[in-house]
Structures are given as C-alpha cells and as structure tokens.
Amino acid sequence: MSLLKRWFLSFGFGVALAGSAWANELETCEYLSGVNDPFLCTTALEFGGQAAVIRDSLMALHGGATFPTSTQTETVSTRGGNTPYSGRAMVAAQATFGSFTGNNQYLILGADRPSGRGQIGLMVLAGNSSITPPASPVVTRQEVLFGPYFSTQLNNGDYLDGYLLYGRPNYTVAYVPSQGESTTAALTWSRVMERDGFMVVPLAGLSVKRERPTGSSRIDATVLTLGTTAQQTPVRTNNGYRMNFGRLELDIGHYADSFGNSIGYVAPRVAFGANFAQDNGAVFGVTVGLTAASDKTAILNAQAMYRFEF
C-alpha cells in the first residue's frame, strides 16, 4: 500500500472517530443561538474557515509547503525585473449548509519583502458574511482587518508563519446594526518531508480571536489545527510545473462569551487542490475543501491565490 493511501486511511479513520465523538458539542448552538448572544455560534461557524484561509496564504510564502523547489525563490515582476518587494492576492468563499445556512467571502491582499531567512509584510483582509442559525435571526458581518505578518524558515525543512490583525467590523442581527472590535492572531509550524515520491507537510497551528460585537458582549475564540498535506512530485508542463495535493485537518475549537456560554468541538476538514509554478516565477494555486462543522452542518470552501512582484 502506498504512503498516500496509508496516510488517507489512517488520518481519515481518526477524523471519523473524532468527528462522531465531538459533533454534538456544536449542536449546543441550536439552543444557545436564540438565548442571549446571537454572535457566539456564528463566530464558531466562521472563524475556523477564516483562519485556514489566512494560514494558506502565508504558507504560500515559503515554496517548500506548496511549490517546486526550482521555482520557489522567484516571483514574476510586473515591472520586468527583480525587486525585493512581492505581493499576493487571494480570493476565497465558503458556503454553510445544514442547521446553519449562509455564506462568507474574503479578499486578502499582502505585500512583503525578504528579512533574514523569510519575509515580513503587511496584510489587509476584507470579509463579508451572512449566517442564519436555527431558530434565530440572520447575523451579518462586514469587516476589514489589517496588520503585520511573517514567514520564516527555522531550519532545514521547518517553517513558522504568523500574523496579527485588527479591525472594527460592522454587524447586523435581524437587520439591527452595530459596530464592534476584532483582534486575531495565529502561529503555524510546518515541516516539509519527502516520502515515496511525495512531499508530506505536517502542520500544527494555533489561532486566537477576541471579538466585541457590541459594548456588552465579548467572544474569545481558540482554534488548534492539526493536519497533513500530501503533495504530488512536480509534473513538468509546457511553461512550468504542476503539483496536485490533498490535505486532511482537524480543528479543535473552543469559544466562550461574556454571558457564560461556551462551545467546544472537533471539526474535520478535507481539501484538494493544485499549484502551478511558471518558469518565469509566477505562482498560482486553487483549493477546494469540505469541513464537517457538526453532524448537521457542513461548510464547503474554495480559494484561489496569485503571487507576484511589484
């Protein structure tokens, strides 16, 4: 049995056990959502996916996690020459089905430059979401978050990525508006290993968030993500390389609000995609994933990323 098959079977079996054992925890939302904090459960449905999108955009900064070694040190310049500054753009969307329904859209823009063995830069995330909990009014959020980020190589094959973002989102509950505060940060460790013709990239990340939707409410969120990506050996194309990949993850989340409510859950996520690295240094990647947020709710997400110099 190949390494890829063993990896999917062993990790998938663990995901199934964890998902069935913990899924009912998130169903608490069906009872809390209409009590005294409509933001708690919608935050729980959104934050894990948002953190994964930002993490993927940062891991693209080091070629070892997603791109062939031969092209990872260069990006395409829109001015026709090599410059120390580079940027990236990512668009992402997710749709929620089941007990909860809704959608989220994100646009991430970043600019960075080399620093030591990695990059440092500034990021802007623009997001729009609309979630309808069971037996509760629709909750919408429009936000612009900004702040610094970094990506660095710790040693041969090990990487550390992180960010700190702040913004003042606008919310509505049953079409009643409010403005709040949101601060989020994360650190992700990953390692690149070659096994049986595949690049295997295990990762562990911790994402935290403090959100104040109104003057009287506060939500503290923590998500620990454990996962592994198996990437195909790069395949030569007419003008570069193509690398297919599959990924399995677990989000272990805990959310608590200022009213004494709390939620704990484990949500498995599976994703597939492809990255394209051109000979001139341009990089482009697409990913499609599915998260089992509970046994009555699922989240389908898709994202595309492009990296360039300016």
Secondary structure, DSSP 8 states (H G I E B T S, - for coil): --HHHHHHHHHHHHHHHHHHHHHHHHTTHHHHTTTT-THHHHHHHHHHHHHHHHHHHHHTTSHHHHS-GGGTT---BTTSS--S-EEEEEEEEEEEEESSEEEEEEEEEEEEEEETTEEEEEEEEEEEEEEE-TTS--EEEEEEEEEEEEEEEEETTEEEEEEEEEE--EEEETTEEEE-EEEEEEEEEEE-EEETTEEEEEEEEEEEEEEEEETTEEEEEEEEEEEEEEEE--EE-SSEEEEEEEEEEEEEEEEEETTS-EEEEEEEEEEEEEEEEETTS-EEEEEEEEEEEETTEEEEEEEEEEEEE-
